[in-house]
């Protein structure tokens, strides 16, 4: 849903509202949460992305980072290791050859700042 919102340049809440079936509650929470906090999330990603603008990132990577950052900031019930591991696995499966390492490095550095107690 976030991929769709990004490629159509529409709000995640619109995609969520127009989804033809009731999405999994956890997925709906992620989409709604990323949409609600996207400005802050993108600003944080941009601050940690050395020599990369968020617009230049592959769409899959950008949205996996958004989900990961949302979970790190707003879902303390999700362990840091799980956030990073899931994002890396999805990046390796659905994005470029380098995406797993990129997502791992970005989320690891962001987690050190926003959840230093890990």
C-alpha positions as CSV (number, residue, x, y, z in Angstrom):
1,X,0.0,0.0,0.0
2,X,2.9,2.4,0.7
3,X,4.5,1.5,-2.6
4,X,1.2,2.3,-4.3
5,X,0.8,5.6,-2.5
6,X,4.4,6.5,-3.3
7,X,4.2,5.6,-7.0
8,X,0.9,7.4,-7.4
9,X,2.0,10.4,-5.3
10,X,-1.1,10.1,-3.1
11,X,-1.5,9.9,0.6
12,X,-1.2,6.5,2.3
13,X,-4.5,7.1,4.0
14,X,-6.2,7.4,0.6
15,X,-4.8,4.0,-0.5
16,X,-5.8,2.5,2.8
17,X,-9.3,3.8,2.5
18,X,-9.7,2.6,-1.1
19,X,-8.2,-0.9,-0.4
20,X,-10.8,-3.4,-1.7
21,X,-10.6,-5.7,1.3
22,X,-10.0,-5.1,5.0
23,X,-6.2,-5.2,5.4
24,X,-4.4,-7.0,8.2
25,X,-4.7,-4.7,11.3
26,X,-0.9,-4.6,11.7
27,X,-0.4,-3.6,8.0
28,X,-3.1,-1.0,8.3
29,X,-1.4,0.4,11.4
30,X,1.9,0.6,9.6
31,X,0.4,2.3,6.5
32,X,-1.6,4.8,8.6
33,X,1.3,5.5,11.0
34,X,3.8,6.1,8.2
35,X,1.3,8.4,6.5
36,X,0.6,10.3,9.6
37,X,4.4,10.8,10.5
38,X,5.8,10.8,6.9
39,X,7.3,14.3,7.1
40,X,9.2,13.6,10.2
41,X,10.2,10.1,9.0
42,X,11.5,11.4,5.7
43,X,13.4,14.2,7.4
44,X,15.1,11.6,9.7
45,X,15.9,9.3,6.8
46,X,17.3,12.2,4.8
47,X,19.6,13.2,7.7
48,X,21.2,9.8,7.8
49,X,21.4,9.2,4.1
50,X,24.9,10.2,3.2
51,X,25.0,11.6,-0.4
52,X,21.5,10.2,-1.1
53,X,18.3,12.2,-1.4
54,X,15.2,10.3,-0.4
55,X,13.8,10.8,-3.9
56,X,16.8,9.0,-5.4
57,X,16.3,5.9,-3.4
58,X,14.6,2.9,-4.9
59,X,10.9,3.0,-4.1
60,X,11.0,-0.3,-2.2
61,X,14.0,0.8,-0.1
62,X,12.4,4.2,0.7
63,X,9.2,2.6,1.9
64,X,11.0,-0.1,3.9
65,X,13.0,2.6,5.6
66,X,9.8,4.5,6.3
67,X,8.2,1.4,7.9
68,X,11.3,0.7,9.9
69,X,11.7,4.3,11.2
70,X,8.0,4.4,12.0
71,X,8.4,1.2,14.1
72,X,11.5,2.5,15.8
73,X,9.8,5.8,16.7
74,X,6.3,4.8,17.4
75,X,6.2,1.0,18.1
76,X,8.4,0.3,21.2
77,X,6.7,-3.1,21.4
78,X,8.6,-4.2,18.3
79,X,12.3,-5.0,19.1
80,X,15.0,-3.2,17.2
81,X,16.5,-6.5,15.9
82,X,13.1,-7.5,14.5
83,X,12.6,-4.1,12.8
84,X,16.0,-4.3,11.1
85,X,15.8,-8.0,10.2
86,X,12.4,-7.8,8.6
87,X,13.3,-4.7,6.6
88,X,16.6,-6.3,5.4
89,X,14.9,-9.5,4.4
90,X,12.3,-7.7,2.4
91,X,14.9,-5.4,0.7
92,X,17.0,-8.5,-0.3
93,X,13.9,-10.2,-1.7
94,X,12.2,-7.3,-3.5
95,X,14.8,-4.6,-4.3
96,X,18.3,-4.3,-5.7
97,X,21.4,-6.4,-4.9
98,X,22.8,-3.7,-2.6
99,X,19.5,-2.8,-0.9
100,X,19.8,-5.2,2.1
101,X,23.1,-3.7,3.2
102,X,21.8,-0.2,2.6
103,X,18.6,-0.7,4.6
104,X,20.6,-2.5,7.4
105,X,23.1,0.3,7.7
106,X,20.5,3.1,7.6
107,X,18.2,1.5,10.2
108,X,21.1,0.5,12.4
109,X,22.4,4.1,12.6
110,X,18.9,5.5,13.1
111,X,18.1,3.0,15.8
112,X,21.3,4.0,17.7
113,X,19.9,7.6,17.9
114,X,16.2,7.0,18.5
115,X,16.4,3.8,20.6
116,X,19.8,3.9,22.3
117,X,18.7,1.5,25.0
118,X,18.6,-1.4,22.7
